[in-house]
Amino acid sequence: MTSGFIRRRVSVTVGRRLFFGLLPALLAVLLTVGLAYYGEYGRAVPGIVLLVASVLTAASLVVTWVNTRYLSARITRLTGSMPEQGDGERVGADEFDRIESVVDHLGSALSASETERARVDAAAAARLRDEATMLAAVSHDAIAQLDEVRLPLHILLETRFGDLNENQEELLRDARNAADAMGGALRRLAQIAEADRGTLPIKRELVQVNDVVRAVLPLARAAAERQEARVDASLEPGLPRVMADRARLAEALAVLTGQAAAATSPESPLKIATARERAGSGVTITIEPNATNILAQRLIAAQGGSLEDVAATLVVRLSGHSVT
């Protein structure tokens, strides 16, 4: 209790505490001298022993002195760069107390920062859901209104109410094609919004990836032919089945291969390959050249898969299933 009182009342720096650690070495020197002086008659310590002991003690003293000065200088430099705590610093506090106080403050600041980051992330997620909900509603409403435009155009082209010249028919066909393209874009936008708010309907089933790729290949070849390019497909046999939505996966692959085909040329064909993952039971689909798409990302992510850019190649990863 007394020592605790003294410690609270007397300020002892870490440097002084380290210097106090030299006392045992000093005592060892004195004891060595005393042993040589007061040794019993007939049992005197050999001189070589005293010499070695003295050398070792002196060496220990030098090393301890150097280390103590080094540690003291480093601690003093560290605490010198810290802000003063002011009147709140307790009496008798040394450098370690100041370091501990700073660490405590940093820990509190880190906890507050993590709490604030979690709050910001939650607010961002809520804002994303709200925006996705609004975007989905606007998209569905625009699709409904667009359908009201497409229906009269279809009727005018398919049902003859009167004679239309070639220019009028061409204008109506262009208008219908534009309406169809706009409707497709709005539906894709609505799918992205539904995926962002977690309401995209997904039907999970065991799917053979190669079967889905084979179904998409004709569309990919047609898109590549428009660029006068070919399609090189390499499908590894015996792949494990994956848990996915067959229709959503086919749609995502069709979008990805269609965009990749647009970047091909006679010298750089469209390459599509499937393979078993080296680690685990998953399946990878590689598409080259790389052509990412937001809708494809959302569709694949909703099925538990992922997209990864590897140089000029797009890698689609799907989780496998133990049943083959």
Buried (B, 14 or more C-beta within 10 A) or exposed (E): EEEEEEEEEEEEBBBEBBBEEBEEBEEBBEEBEEBBEEEEEEEEEEEEEBEEBBEEBBEBBEEBBEEBEEBBEEBEEEBEEEEEBEEEEEEBBBBEBBBEBBEEEEEEEEEEEEEEEEEEEEEEEEEEBEEBBEBBEBBBEBBEEBEEBBEEBBEBBEEEEEEBEEEEEEEBEEBBEEBBEBBEEBBBBBBBBBBBBEEBEEEEEEBBBBEBBEBBBEBBBEBBEEBEBEBEBEBEEEBBBBBBBBEBBBBBBBBBBBBBBBBBEEEEBBBBBBBBBEEEBBBBBBBBBBBBBEBBBBBBBBBBBBBEEEEEBBBBBBBBBEEE
